[in-house]
């Protein structure tokens, strides 16, 4: 069983990936700041860390013991320019 960190794992895409990883038997840790994602979107088997991916120490701690990372954290509401 591999262990994966999913950044933005409580958002729409991240939560679906986290569900699929758990269903496949992998360990899942989620790093999310909940600026848009919701805690209830995360699978109950996932460990959740509240924090910002821009904080190096938070990411270092979140990655401890993980085999890989799926980086899905993003700001999706960018103002359109002309």
N, C-alpha and C positions, 0 to 999 in steps of 0.2 A: 504494500500500500504506500503510495507516494503522498506527500503533504504539500499542499499548494496555498499560497497567499493569493487572494483575489482582491485587488484594490477596486473600490467602487462596487463591492459585492452586494450592496443593498439597493443598488439601482436596478433598472429594468433588465439590461443585458447581463450585468454582473450577477444578479440573483439567479437568473436562469442557468448561467454557467456554474455557479456554486451548487445549485440543485443537481445538475448533471454530474459534477465531480463527486458529490456525496453518493449519488445513486450508483456510481461506478466503483464505490468502495474507497475513495481517496479521503484523506484528511483535509479539511478546509479551514483556513483562517481568513477572516475578512477584515480589511482595513477600510474604514469609511468615515467621512466627517459628517454625514447625514445632512448635508446642505440641500440635497434633493432626494436621496434614497431614504427608505423607511426600514427600520429594524425588523418589522414583521415580514419583509420580503426575503430575509435570510433563512436558509434551512436551519432547523433547530439543532442539527448536529454540528453546525459551524461555530467556531470560536470567533467572537467579534471584538475588534479593537477599535475604539473611537479615536480618530486622529487624522492628521493632514499629511498627504503624500509629499508635500513640500518640506516637511520637517525630517531632516536626515536621521536624527536619533529615533524618531517614531518608526520610520521605515526599517532601520537596522534592527530594532527590537522585534518588529512584526515579521521580519524575514528569518529570525533565529529558528533553526531547526527545519526550515522549509526546503523542499526539493526544487521548487520553481515558483514563478510568479506570473499571474495574468494581470496585466495593468489595464484596468478599464475605468479608472477614475478620470473624470473630465468635467469641464464646465461646458454644458451643451447649449447654453443660451447666449451665444455671442451675437452682439448687435451687428446687423447687416450694414455694409457701407455701399455707397454708390460710386 
